[in-house]
Amino acid sequence: MTLYFFDMRDGADLFPDEEGLELPNLKAVQIEAARALGSMTKQTLWTKAKSQLGHQMAVEVRDAVGPVLQASFTFEIERHKQ
C-alpha cells in the first residue's frame, strides 16, 4: 500500500494533510478524494454562498514522489437582478 496525502484547498487557502492515508490503488485514492471533497463542500458551501458569488474548493492528492490527482468543485452564483 502507498501513503497518500489529501491536501484541502478552500479558495486561496491550502490546508496540508500531515498524516496521510494508506490506500491500495488509484481507484481507492479517487474514491477517497471524492468523498473528502463532498464532505468539505457540505461544511463550507452554505457559509460561503451567503457572502460570495463564487467559490472554488479542491482536494489535491500527493504521494512521496509528488502530485497524484486533484478533485475540484466550483460554484458560482449569477444574479440577474440586484
mmCIF file of the N, C-alpha and C atoms, coordinates in Angstrom:
data_MODEL
# 
_entry.id   MODEL 
# 
loop_
_atom_site.group_PDB 
_atom_site.id 
_atom_site.type_symbol 
_atom_site.label_atom_id 
_atom_site.label_alt_id 
_atom_site.label_comp_id 
_atom_site.label_asym_id 
_atom_site.label_entity_id 
_atom_site.label_seq_id 
_atom_site.pdbx_PDB_ins_code 
_atom_site.Cartn_x 
_atom_site.Cartn_y 
_atom_site.Cartn_z 
_atom_site.occupancy 
_atom_site.B_iso_or_equiv 
_atom_site.pdbx_formal_charge 
_atom_site.auth_seq_id 
_atom_site.auth_comp_id 
_atom_site.auth_asym_id 
_atom_site.auth_atom_id 
_atom_site.pdbx_PDB_model_num 
ATOM 1   N N  . MET A 1 1  ? 0.842   -1.174 0.000   1.00 0.00 ? 1  MET A N  1 
ATOM 2   C CA . MET A 1 1  ? 0.000   0.000  0.000   1.00 0.00 ? 1  MET A CA 1 
ATOM 3   C C  . MET A 1 1  ? 0.892   1.243  0.000   1.00 0.00 ? 1  MET A C  1 
ATOM 4   N N  . THR A 1 2  ? 0.343   2.305  -0.564  1.00 0.00 ? 2  THR A N  1 
ATOM 5   C CA . THR A 1 2  ? 1.064   3.570  -0.676  1.00 0.00 ? 2  THR A CA 1 
ATOM 6   C C  . THR A 1 2  ? 0.426   4.597  0.238   1.00 0.00 ? 2  THR A C  1 
ATOM 7   N N  . LEU A 1 3  ? 1.242   5.470  0.796   1.00 0.00 ? 3  LEU A N  1 
ATOM 8   C CA . LEU A 1 3  ? 0.745   6.541  1.652   1.00 0.00 ? 3  LEU A CA 1 
ATOM 9   C C  . LEU A 1 3  ? 0.432   7.754  0.774   1.00 0.00 ? 3  LEU A C  1 
ATOM 10  N N  . TYR A 1 4  ? -0.821  8.224  0.850   1.00 0.00 ? 4  TYR A N  1 
ATOM 11  C CA . TYR A 1 4  ? -1.281  9.381  0.090   1.00 0.00 ? 4  TYR A CA 1 
ATOM 12  C C  . TYR A 1 4  ? -1.691  10.492 1.053   1.00 0.00 ? 4  TYR A C  1 
ATOM 13  N N  . PHE A 1 5  ? -1.438  11.732 0.635   1.00 0.00 ? 5  PHE A N  1 
ATOM 14  C CA . PHE A 1 5  ? -1.789  12.902 1.426   1.00 0.00 ? 5  PHE A CA 1 
ATOM 15  C C  . PHE A 1 5  ? -2.880  13.670 0.694   1.00 0.00 ? 5  PHE A C  1 
ATOM 16  N N  . PHE A 1 6  ? -3.931  14.032 1.422   1.00 0.00 ? 6  PHE A N  1 
ATOM 17  C CA . PHE A 1 6  ? -5.096  14.702 0.859   1.00 0.00 ? 6  PHE A CA 1 
ATOM 18  C C  . PHE A 1 6  ? -5.135  16.143 1.359   1.00 0.00 ? 6  PHE A C  1 
ATOM 19  N N  . ASP A 1 7  ? -4.477  17.036 0.615   1.00 0.00 ? 7  ASP A N  1 
ATOM 20  C CA . ASP A 1 7  ? -4.431  18.454 0.977   1.00 0.00 ? 7  ASP A CA 1 
ATOM 21  C C  . ASP A 1 7  ? -5.737  19.117 0.546   1.00 0.00 ? 7  ASP A C  1 
ATOM 22  N N  . MET A 1 8  ? -6.291  19.943 1.423   1.00 0.00 ? 8  MET A N  1 
ATOM 23  C CA . MET A 1 8  ? -7.549  20.620 1.142   1.00 0.00 ? 8  MET A CA 1 
ATOM 24  C C  . MET A 1 8  ? -7.279  22.061 0.720   1.00 0.00 ? 8  MET A C  1 
ATOM 25  N N  . ARG A 1 9  ? -7.896  22.473 -0.375  1.00 0.00 ? 9  ARG A N  1 
ATOM 26  C CA . ARG A 1 9  ? -7.790  23.859 -0.828  1.00 0.00 ? 9  ARG A CA 1 
ATOM 27  C C  . ARG A 1 9  ? -9.184  24.472 -0.767  1.00 0.00 ? 9  ARG A C  1 
ATOM 28  N N  . ASP A 1 10 ? -9.291  25.584 -0.033  1.00 0.00 ? 10 ASP A N  1 
ATOM 29  C CA . ASP A 1 10 ? -10.549 26.311 0.113   1.00 0.00 ? 10 ASP A CA 1 
ATOM 30  C C  . ASP A 1 10 ? -10.295 27.730 -0.369  1.00 0.00 ? 10 ASP A C  1 
ATOM 31  N N  . GLY A 1 11 ? -10.681 28.004 -1.616  1.00 0.00 ? 11 GLY A N  1 
ATOM 32  C CA . GLY A 1 11 ? -10.327 29.287 -2.222  1.00 0.00 ? 11 GLY A CA 1 
ATOM 33  C C  . GLY A 1 11 ? -8.821  29.355 -2.365  1.00 0.00 ? 11 GLY A C  1 
ATOM 34  N N  . ALA A 1 12 ? -8.209  30.396 -1.809  1.00 0.00 ? 12 ALA A N  1 
ATOM 35  C CA . ALA A 1 12 ? -6.755  30.554 -1.891  1.00 0.00 ? 12 ALA A CA 1 
ATOM 36  C C  . ALA A 1 12 ? -6.029  29.856 -0.738  1.00 0.00 ? 12 ALA A C  1 
ATOM 37  N N  . ASP A 1 13 ? -6.777  29.371 0.244   1.00 0.00 ? 13 ASP A N  1 
ATOM 38  C CA . ASP A 1 13 ? -6.162  28.743 1.415   1.00 0.00 ? 13 ASP A CA 1 
ATOM 39  C C  . ASP A 1 13 ? -5.890  27.260 1.185   1.00 0.00 ? 13 ASP A C  1 
ATOM 40  N N  . LEU A 1 14 ? -4.691  26.819 1.563   1.00 0.00 ? 14 LEU A N  1 
ATOM 41  C CA . LEU A 1 14 ? -4.306  25.413 1.450   1.00 0.00 ? 14 LEU A CA 1 
ATOM 42  C C  . LEU A 1 14 ? -4.071  24.844 2.842   1.00 0.00 ? 14 LEU A C  1 
ATOM 43  N N  . PHE A 1 15 ? -4.692  23.702 3.109   1.00 0.00 ? 15 PHE A N  1 
ATOM 44  C CA . PHE A 1 15 ? -4.556  23.035 4.393   1.00 0.00 ? 15 PHE A CA 1 
ATOM 45  C C  . PHE A 1 15 ? -3.906  21.668 4.149   1.00 0.00 ? 15 PHE A C  1 
ATOM 46  N N  . PRO A 1 16 ? -2.583  21.564 4.338   1.00 0.00 ? 16 PRO A N  1 
ATOM 47  C CA . PRO A 1 16 ? -1.868  20.321 4.045   1.00 0.00 ? 16 PRO A CA 1 
ATOM 48  C C  . PRO A 1 16 ? -2.253  19.190 5.006   1.00 0.00 ? 16 PRO A C  1 
ATOM 49  N N  . ASP A 1 17 ? -2.337  18.013 4.442   1.00 0.00 ? 17 ASP A N  1 
ATOM 50  C CA . ASP A 1 17 ? -2.568  16.789 5.217   1.00 0.00 ? 17 ASP A CA 1 
ATOM 51  C C  . ASP A 1 17 ? -1.202  16.313 5.697   1.00 0.00 ? 17 ASP A C  1 
ATOM 52  N N  . GLU A 1 18 ? -1.017  16.253 6.994   1.00 0.00 ? 18 GLU A N  1 
ATOM 53  C CA . GLU A 1 18 ? 0.283   15.863 7.532   1.00 0.00 ? 18 GLU A CA 1 
ATOM 54  C C  . GLU A 1 18 ? 0.334   14.407 7.974   1.00 0.00 ? 18 GLU A C  1 
ATOM 55  N N  . GLU A 1 19 ? -0.823  13.729 7.982   1.00 0.00 ? 19 GLU A N  1 
ATOM 56  C CA . GLU A 1 19 ? -0.869  12.328 8.412   1.00 0.00 ? 19 GLU A CA 1 
ATOM 57  C C  . GLU A 1 19 ? -0.878  11.356 7.240   1.00 0.00 ? 19 GLU A C  1 
ATOM 58  N N  . GLY A 1 20 ? -1.670  11.632 6.248   1.00 0.00 ? 20 GLY A N  1 
ATOM 59  C CA . GLY A 1 20 ? -1.787  10.750 5.105   1.00 0.00 ? 20 GLY A CA 1 
ATOM 60  C C  . GLY A 1 20 ? -2.679  9.556  5.379   1.00 0.00 ? 20 GLY A C  1 
ATOM 61  N N  . LEU A 1 21 ? -2.905  8.786  4.334   1.00 0.00 ? 21 LEU A N  1 
ATOM 62  C CA . LEU A 1 21 ? -3.770  7.623  4.397   1.00 0.00 ? 21 LEU A CA 1 
ATOM 63  C C  . LEU A 1 21 ? -3.199  6.558  3.459   1.00 0.00 ? 21 LEU A C  1 
ATOM 64  N N  . GLU A 1 22 ? -3.040  5.343  3.955   1.00 0.00 ? 22 GLU A N  1 
ATOM 65  C CA . GLU A 1 22 ? -2.545  4.263  3.113   1.00 0.00 ? 22 GLU A CA 1 
ATOM 66  C C  . GLU A 1 22 ? -3.696  3.661  2.322   1.00 0.00 ? 22 GLU A C  1 
ATOM 67  N N  . LEU A 1 23 ? -3.521  3.613  1.003   1.00 0.00 ? 23 LEU A N  1 
ATOM 68  C CA . LEU A 1 23 ? -4.545  3.052  0.124   1.00 0.00 ? 23 LEU A CA 1 
ATOM 69  C C  . LEU A 1 23 ? -3.892  2.117  -0.893  1.00 0.00 ? 23 LEU A C  1 
ATOM 70  N N  . PRO A 1 24 ? -4.657  1.136  -1.394  1.00 0.00 ? 24 PRO A N  1 
ATOM 71  C CA . PRO A 1 24 ? -4.070  0.107  -2.246  1.00 0.00 ? 24 PRO A CA 1 
ATOM 72  C C  . PRO A 1 24 ? -3.846  0.498  -3.701  1.00 0.00 ? 24 PRO A C  1 
ATOM 73  N N  . ASN A 1 25 ? -4.644  1.462  -4.229  1.00 0.00 ? 25 ASN A N  1 
ATOM 74  C CA . ASN A 1 25 ? -4.528  1.778  -5.659  1.00 0.00 ? 25 ASN A CA 1 
ATOM 75  C C  . ASN A 1 25 ? -5.152  3.143  -5.957  1.00 0.00 ? 25 ASN A C  1 
ATOM 76  N N  . LEU A 1 26 ? -4.998  3.595  -7.212  1.00 0.00 ? 26 LEU A N  1 
ATOM 77  C CA . LEU A 1 26 ? -5.504  4.905  -7.603  1.00 0.00 ? 26 LEU A CA 1 
ATOM 78  C C  . LEU A 1 26 ? -7.027  4.985  -7.597  1.00 0.00 ? 26 LEU A C  1 
ATOM 79  N N  . LYS A 1 27 ? -7.691  3.886  -7.847  1.00 0.00 ? 27 LYS A N  1 
ATOM 80  C CA . LYS A 1 27 ? -9.165  3.869  -7.771  1.00 0.00 ? 27 LYS A CA 1 
ATOM 81  C C  . LYS A 1 27 ? -9.609  4.223  -6.348  1.00 0.00 ? 27 LYS A C  1 
ATOM 82  N N  . ALA A 1 28 ? -8.973  3.641  -5.354  1.00 0.00 ? 28 ALA A N  1 
ATOM 83  C CA . ALA A 1 28 ? -9.286  3.940  -3.955  1.00 0.00 ? 28 ALA A CA 1 
ATOM 84  C C  . ALA A 1 28 ? -8.942  5.391  -3.622  1.00 0.00 ? 28 ALA A C  1 
ATOM 85  N N  . VAL A 1 29 ? -7.866  5.902  -4.195  1.00 0.00 ? 29 VAL A N  1 
ATOM 86  C CA . VAL A 1 29 ? -7.479  7.303  -3.990  1.00 0.00 ? 29 VAL A CA 1 
ATOM 87  C C  . VAL A 1 29 ? -8.554  8.223  -4.567  1.00 0.00 ? 29 VAL A C  1 
ATOM 88  N N  . GLN A 1 30 ? -9.021  7.913  -5.766  1.00 0.00 ? 30 GLN A N  1 
ATOM 89  C CA . GLN A 1 30 ? -10.047 8.725  -6.410  1.00 0.00 ? 30 GLN A CA 1 
ATOM 90  C C  . GLN A 1 30 ? -11.338 8.731  -5.590  1.00 0.00 ? 30 GLN A C  1 
ATOM 91  N N  . ILE A 1 31 ? -11.738 7.583  -5.097  1.00 0.00 ? 31 ILE A N  1 
ATOM 92  C CA . ILE A 1 31 ? -12.950 7.488  -4.279  1.00 0.00 ? 31 ILE A CA 1 
ATOM 93  C C  . ILE A 1 31 ? -12.795 8.294  -2.996  1.00 0.00 ? 31 ILE A C  1 
ATOM 94  N N  . GLU A 1 32 ? -11.644 8.194  -2.346  1.00 0.00 ? 32 GLU A N  1 
ATOM 95  C CA . GLU A 1 32 ? -11.405 8.936  -1.104  1.00 0.00 ? 32 GLU A CA 1 
ATOM 96  C C  . GLU A 1 32 ? -11.362 10.437 -1.360  1.00 0.00 ? 32 GLU A C  1 
ATOM 97  N N  . ALA A 1 33 ? -10.762 10.854 -2.470  1.00 0.00 ? 33 ALA A N  1 
ATOM 98  C CA . ALA A 1 33 ? -10.712 12.282 -2.808  1.00 0.00 ? 33 ALA A CA 1 
ATOM 99  C C  . ALA A 1 33 ? -12.122 12.824 -3.041  1.00 0.00 ? 33 ALA A C  1 
ATOM 100 N N  . ALA A 1 34 ? -12.953 12.068 -3.750  1.00 0.00 ? 34 ALA A N  1 
ATOM 101 C CA . ALA A 1 34 ? -14.337 12.495 -3.995  1.00 0.00 ? 34 ALA A CA 1 
ATOM 102 C C  . ALA A 1 34 ? -15.119 12.573 -2.685  1.00 0.00 ? 34 ALA A C  1 
ATOM 103 N N  . ARG A 1 35 ? -14.928 11.598 -1.812  1.00 0.00 ? 35 ARG A N  1 
ATOM 104 C CA . ARG A 1 35 ? -15.601 11.590 -0.514  1.00 0.00 ? 35 ARG A CA 1 
ATOM 105 C C  . ARG A 1 35 ? -15.170 12.794 0.329   1.00 0.00 ? 35 ARG A C  1 
ATOM 106 N N  . ALA A 1 36 ? -13.876 13.057 0.361   1.00 0.00 ? 36 ALA A N  1 
ATOM 107 C CA . ALA A 1 36 ? -13.354 14.184 1.133   1.00 0.00 ? 36 ALA A CA 1 
ATOM 108 C C  . ALA A 1 36 ? -13.859 15.512 0.576   1.00 0.00 ? 36 ALA A C  1 
ATOM 109 N N  . LEU A 1 37 ? -13.904 15.633 -0.748  1.00 0.00 ? 37 LEU A N  1 
ATOM 110 C CA . LEU A 1 37 ? -14.399 16.863 -1.368  1.00 0.00 ? 37 LEU A CA 1 
ATOM 111 C C  . LEU A 1 37 ? -15.875 17.059 -1.070  1.00 0.00 ? 37 LEU A C  1 
ATOM 112 N N  . GLY A 1 38 ? -16.660 15.991 -1.104  1.00 0.00 ? 38 GLY A N  1 
ATOM 113 C CA . GLY A 1 38 ? -18.079 16.088 -0.768  1.00 0.00 ? 38 GLY A CA 1 
ATOM 114 C C  . GLY A 1 38 ? -18.283 16.564 0.657   1.00 0.00 ? 38 GLY A C  1 
ATOM 115 N N  . SER A 1 39 ? -17.519 16.030 1.564   1.00 0.00 ? 39 SER A N  1 
ATOM 116 C CA . SER A 1 39 ? -17.611 16.425 2.968   1.00 0.00 ? 39 SER A CA 1 
ATOM 117 C C  . SER A 1 39 ? -17.213 17.888 3.143   1.00 0.00 ? 39 SER A C  1 
ATOM 118 N N  . MET A 1 40 ? -16.137 18.272 2.489   1.00 0.00 ? 40 MET A N  1 
ATOM 119 C CA . MET A 1 40 ? -15.666 19.652 2.570   1.00 0.00 ? 40 MET A CA 1 
ATOM 120 C C  . MET A 1 40 ? -16.711 20.607 1.985   1.00 0.00 ? 40 MET A C  1 
ATOM 121 N N  . THR A 1 41 ? -17.316 20.216 0.892   1.00 0.00 ? 41 THR A N  1 
ATOM 122 C CA . THR A 1 41 ? -18.326 21.042 0.239   1.00 0.00 ? 41 THR A CA 1 
ATOM 123 C C  . THR A 1 41 ? -19.525 21.255 1.157   1.00 0.00 ? 41 THR A C  1 
ATOM 124 N N  . LYS A 1 42 ? -19.996 20.196 1.797   1.00 0.00 ? 42 LYS A N  1 
ATOM 125 C CA . LYS A 1 42 ? -21.125 20.315 2.723   1.00 0.00 ? 42 LYS A CA 1 
ATOM 126 C C  . LYS A 1 42 ? -20.827 21.307 3.847   1.00 0.00 ? 42 LYS A C  1 
ATOM 127 N N  . GLN A 1 43 ? -19.631 21.230 4.394   1.00 0.00 ? 43 GLN A N  1 
ATOM 128 C CA . GLN A 1 43 ? -19.266 22.071 5.527   1.00 0.00 ? 43 GLN A CA 1 
ATOM 129 C C  . GLN A 1 43 ? -19.079 23.531 5.135   1.00 0.00 ? 43 GLN A C  1 
ATOM 130 N N  . THR A 1 44 ? -18.646 23.787 3.910   1.00 0.00 ? 44 THR A N  1 
ATOM 131 C CA . THR A 1 44 ? -18.248 25.124 3.505   1.00 0.00 ? 44 THR A CA 1 
ATOM 132 C C  . THR A 1 44 ? -19.286 25.859 2.664   1.00 0.00 ? 44 THR A C  1 
ATOM 133 N N  . LEU A 1 45 ? -19.993 25.140 1.836   1.00 0.00 ? 45 LEU A N  1 
ATOM 134 C CA . LEU A 1 45 ? -20.826 25.746 0.798   1.00 0.00 ? 45 LEU A CA 1 
ATOM 135 C C  . LEU A 1 45 ? -21.804 26.785 1.316   1.00 0.00 ? 45 LEU A C  1 
ATOM 136 N N  . TRP A 1 46 ? -22.585 26.460 2.313   1.00 0.00 ? 46 TRP A N  1 
ATOM 137 C CA . TRP A 1 46 ? -23.643 27.383 2.739   1.00 0.00 ? 46 TRP A CA 1 
ATOM 138 C C  . TRP A 1 46 ? -23.089 28.632 3.408   1.00 0.00 ? 46 TRP A C  1 
ATOM 139 N N  . THR A 1 47 ? -22.021 28.532 4.139   1.00 0.00 ? 47 THR A N  1 
ATOM 140 C CA . THR A 1 47 ? -21.464 29.726 4.776   1.00 0.00 ? 47 THR A CA 1 
ATOM 141 C C  . THR A 1 47 ? -20.830 30.648 3.738   1.00 0.00 ? 47 THR A C  1 
ATOM 142 N N  . LYS A 1 48 ? -20.172 30.089 2.751   1.00 0.00 ? 48 LYS A N  1 
ATOM 143 C CA . LYS A 1 48 ? -19.537 30.907 1.720   1.00 0.00 ? 48 LYS A CA 1 
ATOM 144 C C  . LYS A 1 48 ? -20.577 31.466 0.750   1.00 0.00 ? 48 LYS A C  1 
ATOM 145 N N  . ALA A 1 49 ? -21.610 30.697 0.431   1.00 0.00 ? 49 ALA A N  1 
ATOM 146 C CA . ALA A 1 49 ? -22.624 31.125 -0.540  1.00 0.00 ? 49 ALA A CA 1 
ATOM 147 C C  . ALA A 1 49 ? -23.370 32.358 -0.052  1.00 0.00 ? 49 ALA A C  1 
ATOM 148 N N  . LYS A 1 50 ? -23.452 32.550 1.258   1.00 0.00 ? 50 LYS A N  1 
ATOM 149 C CA . LYS A 1 50 ? -24.160 33.713 1.802   1.00 0.00 ? 50 LYS A CA 1 
ATOM 150 C C  . LYS A 1 50 ? -23.410 35.008 1.534   1.00 0.00 ? 50 LYS A C  1 
ATOM 151 N N  . SER A 1 51 ? -22.099 34.936 1.398   1.00 0.00 ? 51 SER A N  1 
ATOM 152 C CA . SER A 1 51 ? -21.314 36.162 1.290   1.00 0.00 ? 51 SER A CA 1 
ATOM 153 C C  . SER A 1 51 ? -20.538 36.304 -0.013  1.00 0.00 ? 51 SER A C  1 
ATOM 154 N N  . GLN A 1 52 ? -20.511 35.276 -0.837  1.00 0.00 ? 52 GLN A N  1 
ATOM 155 C CA . GLN A 1 52 ? -19.714 35.325 -2.061  1.00 0.00 ? 52 GLN A CA 1 
ATOM 156 C C  . GLN A 1 52 ? -20.546 34.873 -3.255  1.00 0.00 ? 52 GLN A C  1 
ATOM 157 N N  . LEU A 1 53 ? -20.199 35.374 -4.417  1.00 0.00 ? 53 LEU A N  1 
ATOM 158 C CA . LEU A 1 53 ? -20.903 34.982 -5.633  1.00 0.00 ? 53 LEU A CA 1 
ATOM 159 C C  . LEU A 1 53 ? -20.288 33.750 -6.277  1.00 0.00 ? 53 LEU A C  1 
ATOM 160 N N  . GLY A 1 54 ? -19.134 33.336 -5.819  1.00 0.00 ? 54 GLY A N  1 
ATOM 161 C CA . GLY A 1 54 ? -18.485 32.147 -6.353  1.00 0.00 ? 54 GLY A CA 1 
ATOM 162 C C  . GLY A 1 54 ? -17.403 31.659 -5.408  1.00 0.00 ? 54 GLY A C  1 
ATOM 163 N N  . HIS A 1 55 ? -17.085 30.397 -5.545  1.00 0.00 ? 55 HIS A N  1 
ATOM 164 C CA . HIS A 1 55 ? -16.081 29.822 -4.647  1.00 0.00 ? 55 HIS A CA 1 
ATOM 165 C C  . HIS A 1 55 ? -15.545 28.535 -5.265  1.00 0.00 ? 55 HIS A C  1 
ATOM 166 N N  . GLN A 1 56 ? -14.278 28.241 -5.009  1.00 0.00 ? 56 GLN A N  1 
ATOM 167 C CA . GLN A 1 56 ? -13.673 27.022 -5.520  1.00 0.00 ? 56 GLN A CA 1 
ATOM 168 C C  . GLN A 1 56 ? -13.022 26.249 -4.383  1.00 0.00 ? 56 GLN A C  1 
ATOM 169 N N  . MET A 1 57 ? -13.221 24.931 -4.398  1.00 0.00 ? 57 MET A N  1 
ATOM 170 C CA . MET A 1 57 ? -12.623 24.045 -3.410  1.00 0.00 ? 57 MET A CA 1 
ATOM 171 C C  . MET A 1 57 ? -11.982 22.878 -4.149  1.00 0.00 ? 57 MET A C  1 
ATOM 172 N N  . ALA A 1 58 ? -10.954 22.293 -3.537  1.00 0.00 ? 58 ALA A N  1 
ATOM 173 C CA . ALA A 1 58 ? -10.293 21.157 -4.167  1.00 0.00 ? 58 ALA A CA 1 
ATOM 174 C C  . ALA A 1 58 ? -9.623  20.279 -3.117  1.00 0.00 ? 58 ALA A C  1 
ATOM 175 N N  . VAL A 1 59 ? -9.459  19.031 -3.492  1.00 0.00 ? 59 VAL A N  1 
ATOM 176 C CA . VAL A 1 59 ? -8.634  18.098 -2.738  1.00 0.00 ? 59 VAL A CA 1 
ATOM 177 C C  . VAL A 1 59 ? -7.481  17.746 -3.665  1.00 0.00 ? 59 VAL A C  1 
ATOM 178 N N  . GLU A 1 60 ? -6.275  18.068 -3.239  1.00 0.00 ? 60 GLU A N  1 
ATOM 179 C CA . GLU A 1 60 ? -5.081  17.809 -4.031  1.00 0.00 ? 60 GLU A CA 1 
ATOM 180 C C  . GLU A 1 60 ? -4.343  16.638 -3.388  1.00 0.00 ? 60 GLU A C  1 
ATOM 181 N N  . VAL A 1 61 ? -4.245  15.552 -4.111  1.00 0.00 ? 61 VAL A N  1 
ATOM 182 C CA . VAL A 1 61 ? -3.649  14.330 -3.564  1.00 0.00 ? 61 VAL A CA 1 
ATOM 183 C C  . VAL A 1 61 ? -2.208  14.202 -4.039  1.00 0.00 ? 61 VAL A C  1 
ATOM 184 N N  . ARG A 1 62 ? -1.336  13.855 -3.098  1.00 0.00 ? 62 ARG A N  1 
ATOM 185 C CA . ARG A 1 62 ? 0.083   13.649 -3.414  1.00 0.00 ? 62 ARG A CA 1 
ATOM 186 C C  . ARG A 1 62 ? 0.587   12.418 -2.685  1.00 0.00 ? 62 ARG A C  1 
ATOM 187 N N  . ASP A 1 63 ? 1.664   11.869 -3.203  1.00 0.00 ? 63 ASP A N  1 
ATOM 188 C CA . ASP A 1 63 ? 2.355   10.789 -2.505  1.00 0.00 ? 63 ASP A CA 1 
ATOM 189 C C  . ASP A 1 63 ? 3.781   11.261 -2.237  1.00 0.00 ? 63 ASP A C  1 
ATOM 190 N N  . ALA A 1 64 ? 4.669   10.374 -1.890  1.00 0.00 ? 64 ALA A N  1 
ATOM 191 C CA . ALA A 1 64 ? 6.045   10.756 -1.569  1.00 0.00 ? 64 ALA A CA 1 
ATOM 192 C C  . ALA A 1 64 ? 6.784   11.340 -2.773  1.00 0.00 ? 64 ALA A C  1 
ATOM 193 N N  . VAL A 1 65 ? 6.357   10.989 -3.978  1.00 0.00 ? 65 VAL A N  1 
ATOM 194 C CA . VAL A 1 65 ? 7.019   11.450 -5.192  1.00 0.00 ? 65 VAL A CA 1 
ATOM 195 C C  . VAL A 1 65 ? 6.502   12.812 -5.647  1.00 0.00 ? 65 VAL A C  1 
ATOM 196 N N  . GLY A 1 66 ? 5.190   13.060 -5.468  1.00 0.00 ? 66 GLY A N  1 
ATOM 197 C CA . GLY A 1 66 ? 4.611   14.329 -5.905  1.00 0.00 ? 66 GLY A CA 1 
ATOM 198 C C  . GLY A 1 66 ? 3.116   14.220 -6.140  1.00 0.00 ? 66 GLY A C  1 
ATOM 199 N N  . PRO A 1 67 ? 2.548   15.155 -6.931  1.00 0.00 ? 67 PRO A N  1 
ATOM 200 C CA . PRO A 1 67 ? 1.106   15.178 -7.176  1.00 0.00 ? 67 PRO A CA 1 
ATOM 201 C C  . PRO A 1 67 ? 0.602   13.907 -7.852  1.00 0.00 ? 67 PRO A C  1 
ATOM 202 N N  . VAL A 1 68 ? -0.598  13.463 -7.426  1.00 0.00 ? 68 VAL A N  1 
ATOM 203 C CA . VAL A 1 68 ? -1.220  12.260 -7.979  1.00 0.00 ? 68 VAL A CA 1 
ATOM 204 C C  . VAL A 1 68 ? -2.492  12.614 -8.736  1.00 0.00 ? 68 VAL A C  1 
ATOM 205 N N  . LEU A 1 69 ? -3.394  13.370 -8.089  1.00 0.00 ? 69 LEU A N  1 
ATOM 206 C CA . LEU A 1 69 ? -4.623  13.815 -8.743  1.00 0.00 ? 69 LEU A CA 1 
ATOM 207 C C  . LEU A 1 69 ? -5.241  14.955 -7.964  1.00 0.00 ? 69 LEU A C  1 
ATOM 208 N N  . GLN A 1 70 ? -6.193  15.620 -8.603  1.00 0.00 ? 70 GLN A N  1 
ATOM 209 C CA . GLN A 1 70 ? -6.927  16.701 -7.951  1.00 0.00 ? 70 GLN A CA 1 
ATOM 210 C C  . GLN A 1 70 ? -8.402  16.535 -8.253  1.00 0.00 ? 70 GLN A C  1 
ATOM 211 N N  . ALA A 1 71 ? -9.223  16.651 -7.225  1.00 0.00 ? 71 ALA A N  1 
ATOM 212 C CA . ALA A 1 71 ? -10.675 16.676 -7.375  1.00 0.00 ? 71 ALA A CA 1 
ATOM 213 C C  . ALA A 1 71 ? -11.116 18.080 -6.983  1.00 0.00 ? 71 ALA A C  1 
ATOM 214 N N  . SER A 1 72 ? -11.892 18.738 -7.829  1.00 0.00 ? 72 SER A N  1 
ATOM 215 C CA . SER A 1 72 ? -12.267 20.117 -7.519  1.00 0.00 ? 72 SER A CA 1 
ATOM 216 C C  . SER A 1 72 ? -13.766 20.339 -7.676  1.00 0.00 ? 72 SER A C  1 
ATOM 217 N N  . PHE A 1 73 ? -14.236 21.385 -7.005  1.00 0.00 ? 73 PHE A N  1 
ATOM 218 C CA . PHE A 1 73 ? -15.639 21.762 -7.043  1.00 0.00 ? 73 PHE A CA 1 
ATOM 219 C C  . PHE A 1 73 ? -15.695 23.277 -7.084  1.00 0.00 ? 73 PHE A C  1 
ATOM 220 N N  . THR A 1 74 ? -16.465 23.816 -8.021  1.00 0.00 ? 74 THR A N  1 
ATOM 221 C CA . THR A 1 74 ? -16.643 25.256 -8.142  1.00 0.00 ? 74 THR A CA 1 
ATOM 222 C C  . THR A 1 74 ? -18.124 25.561 -8.159  1.00 0.00 ? 74 THR A C  1 
ATOM 223 N N  . PHE A 1 75 ? -18.522 26.563 -7.395  1.00 0.00 ? 75 PHE A N  1 
ATOM 224 C CA . PHE A 1 75 ? -19.888 27.034 -7.542  1.00 0.00 ? 75 PHE A CA 1 
ATOM 225 C C  . PHE A 1 75 ? -19.862 28.519 -7.837  1.00 0.00 ? 75 PHE A C  1 
ATOM 226 N N  . GLU A 1 76 ? -20.836 28.943 -8.640  1.00 0.00 ? 76 GLU A N  1 
ATOM 227 C CA . GLU A 1 76 ? -20.959 30.336 -9.000  1.00 0.00 ? 76 GLU A CA 1 
ATOM 228 C C  . GLU A 1 76 ? -22.419 30.731 -8.874  1.00 0.00 ? 76 GLU A C  1 
ATOM 229 N N  . ILE A 1 77 ? -22.639 31.942 -8.440  1.00 0.00 ? 77 ILE A N  1 
ATOM 230 C CA . ILE A 1 77 ? -23.981 32.483 -8.353  1.00 0.00 ? 77 ILE A CA 1 
ATOM 231 C C  . ILE A 1 77 ? -24.032 33.670 -9.302  1.00 0.00 ? 77 ILE A C  1 
ATOM 232 N N  . GLU A 1 78 ? -24.954 33.630 -10.224 1.00 0.00 ? 78 GLU A N  1 
ATOM 233 C CA . GLU A 1 78 ? -25.114 34.712 -11.184 1.00 0.00 ? 78 GLU A CA 1 
ATOM 234 C C  . GLU A 1 78 ? -26.428 35.424 -10.890 1.00 0.00 ? 78 GLU A C  1 
ATOM 235 N N  . ARG A 1 79 ? -26.338 36.645 -10.462 1.00 0.00 ? 79 ARG A N  1 
ATOM 236 C CA . ARG A 1 79 ? -27.533 37.440 -10.174 1.00 0.00 ? 79 ARG A CA 1 
ATOM 237 C C  . ARG A 1 79 ? -28.033 38.103 -11.439 1.00 0.00 ? 79 ARG A C  1 
ATOM 238 N N  . HIS A 1 80 ? -29.311 37.997 -11.683 1.00 0.00 ? 80 HIS A N  1 
ATOM 239 C CA . HIS A 1 80 ? -29.903 38.654 -12.836 1.00 0.00 ? 80 HIS A CA 1 
ATOM 240 C C  . HIS A 1 80 ? -30.538 39.996 -12.446 1.00 0.00 ? 80 HIS A C  1 
ATOM 241 N N  . LYS A 1 81 ? -30.854 40.140 -11.164 1.00 0.00 ? 81 LYS A N  1 
ATOM 242 C CA . LYS A 1 81 ? -31.414 41.395 -10.650 1.00 0.00 ? 81 LYS A CA 1 
ATOM 243 C C  . LYS A 1 81 ? -30.727 41.713 -9.337  1.00 0.00 ? 81 LYS A C  1 
ATOM 244 N N  . GLN A 1 82 ? -30.592 42.975 -9.064  1.00 0.00 ? 82 GLN A N  1 
ATOM 245 C CA . GLN A 1 82 ? -29.988 43.426 -7.798  1.00 0.00 ? 82 GLN A CA 1 
ATOM 246 C C  . GLN A 1 82 ? -31.048 43.586 -6.735  1.00 0.00 ? 82 GLN A C  1 
# 
